[in-house]
Amino acid sequence: MSRNKREQVVSHIRYLRQELREMHLGIKEDDLFPEPSELRGLMAQFEALLELIEGNTKIQSESEAA
């Protein structure tokens, strides 16, 4: 994985982790559940991250096969 892609992934994971922590604290301390749109947004970000990682993995696999 290129250095730039790796930095993007790390940054994205940190952001998602912070969002999940905030949601967890809201549930734990205030019994407030996140809005469905917040959950859908996080899921979309996880999907984008997965595509970024899988896209790179597919490229590496194809180059290794050659």
TORVEXDO-987723 format. One record per residue: x, y, z of N, C-alpha, C in turn; residue in three letters; residue number from 1. Coordinates in steps of 0.1 Angstrom, whole numbers, plus 2048, in hexadecimal, padded with zeros to 3 digits. Each point is the difference from the previous one (the first is absolute). Last residue first. Layout:
<atoms>
ATOM   neast   nnorth   nup   caeast   canorth   caup   ceast   cnorth   cup   residu   num
ATOM       X        Y     Z        X         Y      Z       X        Y     Z      ala   NUM
...
</atoms>
This chain:
<atoms>
ATOM   neast   nnorth   nup   caeast   canorth   caup   ceast   cnorth   cup   residu   num
ATOM     80E      788   78C      807       801    7F3     80F      7FC   801      ala    66
ATOM     7E2      802   826      7FD       7F4    7F7     808      801   7F3      ala    65
ATOM     801      823   820      807       7F5    805     7FE      7F4   7F7      glu    64
ATOM     7E8      827   7F7      80E       802    7FC     809      7F4   805      ser    63
ATOM     7D2      800   80A      802       7FF    7F2     80E      802   7FC      glu    62
ATOM     7F4      807   82D      7FE       7F2    7FC     803      7FE   7F2      ser    61
ATOM     800      82C   810      80C       7F9    804     7FF      7F1   7FC      gln    60
ATOM     7DA      81B   7F8      80B       804    7F7     80D      7F8   804      ile    59
ATOM     7DA      7FA   81A      7FE       7FA    7F3     80C      803   7F7      lys    58
ATOM     7FF      815   82A      803       7F2    802     7FF      7F9   7F2      thr    57
ATOM     7F2      82C   803      80E       7FF    801     805      7F2   801      asn    56
ATOM     7D2      809   801      805       804    7F3     80F      7FF   7FF      gly    55
ATOM     7EB      7F9   82A      7FE       7F4    7F6     805      804   7F3      glu    54
ATOM     800      822   820      80A       7F5    804     7FF      7F5   7F6      ile    53
ATOM     7E2      824   7FA      80E       804    7FE     80A      7F5   803      leu    52
ATOM     7D2      7F7   808      803       801    7F2     80F      805   7FD      glu    51
ATOM     7F0      800   82D      802       7F3    7FB     803      7FF   7F1      leu    50
ATOM     7F5      82A   813      80D       7FB    805     803      7F2   7FB      leu    49
ATOM     7D6      812   7F7      80A       807    7F8     80E      7FB   804      ala    48
ATOM     7DC      7F0   819      800       7FA    7F3     80B      806   7F7      glu    47
ATOM     7F9      812   82B      807       7F3    801     800      7FA   7F2      phe    46
ATOM     7E9      828   803      80E       802    801     808      7F3   802      gln    45
ATOM     7D1      7FE   7FF      805       804    7F2     80F      803   801      ala    44
ATOM     7EA      7F7   828      801       7F3    7F8     805      804   7F2      met    43
ATOM     7F8      824   81D      80C       7F8    805     801      7F3   7F7      leu    42
ATOM     7DA      81A   7F9      80C       808    7FC     80D      7F8   803      gly    41
ATOM     7D6      7F0   80F      802       7FE    7F1     80D      806   7FB      arg    40
ATOM     7F4      808   82D      804       7F2    7FE     803      7FD   7F1      leu    39
ATOM     7ED      82A   80C      80E       7FF    804     806      7F2   7FE      glu    38
ATOM     7D3      807   7F7      808       806    7F5     80F      800   805      ser    37
ATOM     7DE      7F1   81E      803       7F6    7F6     809      806   7F5      pro    36
ATOM     805      812   831      7F6       801    7F6     803      7F6   7F5      glu    35
ATOM     810      7F6   832      803       809    7F5     7F5      800   7F6      pro    34
ATOM     7F8      7F8   835      804       7F8    7F4     803      80A   7F4      phe    33
ATOM     800      805   838      7FC       806    7F4     805      7F8   7F4      leu    32
ATOM     806      7FD   832      7F6       7F7    7FA     7FA      806   7F4      asp    31
ATOM     826      811   81C      7F3       807    7FF     7F4      7F7   7FB      asp    30
ATOM     82E      7EF   808      7FE       80A    80A     7F2      806   800      glu    29
ATOM     80E      7DE   7E0      803       7FB    80D     7FC      80B   80B      lys    28
ATOM     7FB      80A   7D1      7F7       7F5    804     802      7FC   80F      ile    27
ATOM     81C      821   7EE      7F2       804    800     7F7      7F6   804      gly    26
ATOM     82D      7F4   7FA      7FE       808    80C     7F2      805   801      leu    25
ATOM     80B      7E9   7D8      800       7F7    80C     7FE      808   80D      his    24
ATOM     806      819   7D8      7F3       7F9    800     7FE      7F7   80D      met    23
ATOM     82A      815   7F9      7F5       809    804     7F3      7FA   800      glu    22
ATOM     823      7E6   7F0      802       802    80E     7F5      80A   805      arg    21
ATOM     802      7F8   7D2      7FB       7F4    808     801      802   80F      leu    20
ATOM     814      820   7E4      7F2       801    7FE     7F9      7F5   808      glu    19
ATOM     82F      7FF   7FE      7FB       80B    808     7F1      801   800      gln    18
ATOM     814      7E1   7E3      802       7FC    80E     7FA      80A   809      arg    17
ATOM     803      80B   7D3      7F5       7F7    802     800      7FB   80F      leu    16
ATOM     824      81B   7F1      7F4       807    800     7F4      7F7   804      tyr    15
ATOM     82A      7EC   7FA      800       808    80C     7F3      808   802      arg    14
ATOM     807      7E7   7D8      7FD       7F7    80C     800      808   80D      ile    13
ATOM     80D      817   7D9      7F1       7FD    7FF     7FC      7F7   80C      his    12
ATOM     82E      80B   7FB      7F8       80C    803     7F1      7FD   800      ser    11
ATOM     81D      7DE   7F1      802       803    80E     7F8      80C   805      val    10
ATOM     800      7F7   7D2      7F9       7F5    807     801      802   80F      val     9
ATOM     818      81D   7E4      7F2       802    7FE     7F8      7F6   809      gln     8
ATOM     82E      7FB   7FD      7FD       80B    809     7F1      803   7FF      glu     7
ATOM     811      7DF   7E3      800       7FC    80E     7FC      80B   80A      arg     6
ATOM     804      80A   7D2      7F4       7F8    803     800      7FB   80E      lys     5
ATOM     827      817   7F2      7F4       809    800     7F3      7F8   803      asn     4
ATOM     828      7E7   7FB      800       808    80C     7F4      809   801      arg     3
ATOM     7FB      7D4   7E4      808       80C    7FF     7FF      808   80D      ser     2
ATOM     7FC      7CA   7FC      7F7       80C    800     809      80C   800      met     1
</atoms>
